[in-house]
Amino acid sequence: MRYLVTLALRQQLPDDYASIDETLINGVKVHAKIEDLYPQTFYGAAQTDRPVTHMIWLRWLDWLDMRHVIIRVTQRPDGSTRADVFRIRRVKELNGRKRFLEIEAELEVRD
């Protein structure tokens, strides 16, 4: 598990201007493995209404669902940071043993 990521709950509430105000709460740090999908898998998933761009593995958590996001912050060679926000599309228990989760996610924001 290479990356230290933050799991945050996405909370959406209406604001004063008839739109939705979104905040991320309850940041929990865990270690995760994150891999890009191969092009064929990505294009096959792109035909659905829920595209998947990355696979993420982490230790089993029974409360993680599609309302959460995964935030990975990495450092560029010039010293600046890059933040990737992944929207969780599907969560499944790996081999039914309650040890690891396999998450299908979509890269939503890259700053």
N, C-alpha and C positions, 0 to 999 in steps of 0.2 A: 504494500500500500504506500505509494509514493507521495501523494499529495495530502496536505493538511487542509481540509475543506470545512466550510461552515454550512450547517443545515439550518435554514430559516423558514418560518411559517409565513406565507404570503397572506396578508390581511387586506381586504378590499372594502372600503366604506365610501358611501356617497359624500361628496363635498358640497360646498356652497354654490358651485357653478354648474350643477347638473351633470357632473362627470364623476368618475371614480377615482378616489385617492387610494393609492396602494402603499403599504408599508410592510417591511420585513421585520418580524419579531422573533424572539427566542433563539438567538444564534447559538448553536451547539457545534463545537469543533470535533471532528473525527478524521481518521485517516481513510483515504479512498484510492482506488485504482481507476483511472479514467482513460478510455481509448476511443479514438475516432472509429466510425464504422467504415467498412470498405464501400467503395462506390456502388457496387451492385446492390448491397443491402440497403444503402441510403436511398437509391432510386426506387427500389421496391417499396420502401416505407413511405416515400414521398407521394405515392398514389392514394394514401389514406388521408383522413383529415387530421391525423396526429403524427407528424413527421418525427423521425428519430435520427439524431446525428451522432450520438455518443452512447457507449455502454459504460456504466459505472458500477463498481463493486465496493462494498463496505461491510463492516461487521453488522450482524443482524440487529435490527431495531423493530419492535412491533408497532410503533406509532407513526412511522414514516408513510406518507401517502402523497397523492397528487397535489395537495395544497402546499407542499413544501418546495423550496428551491435549493439547489446546491451551488455554493459560491466558491470558486477557486481563484486565489490570488497568486500570481507568479511574478517573478522579477525578470525584467528584460536585461540584456547585456549592458545597456547604458545606465542601469540603476533604477529606471522608472518601473512602475508596477502595472500589470495588466490584470483586470478582473473579468472572469467569465461567469455568467449566470446561466445555470442549466435548469430548464423546466422539466420536472419529472413527468413522464408519460405512462410508464408501467413499472410496478415494483413486484418482484417475485423472489420467493425464498429459494436459495440455491440447494438443490438436492433434498429438500424437505427436512433439513437437519437443524434448522434454527441457528446456524453459524454465520452465514453470509447472506447478503441481499444482492441481487442482480437488478440493476435499474436501467431502463431504457429512457434516455433523456434527449431533449432538444436544446441545442445551444441557442439561448434567447438573446443575450446581450454580451458583447465583448467590448470592454472599455480600454 
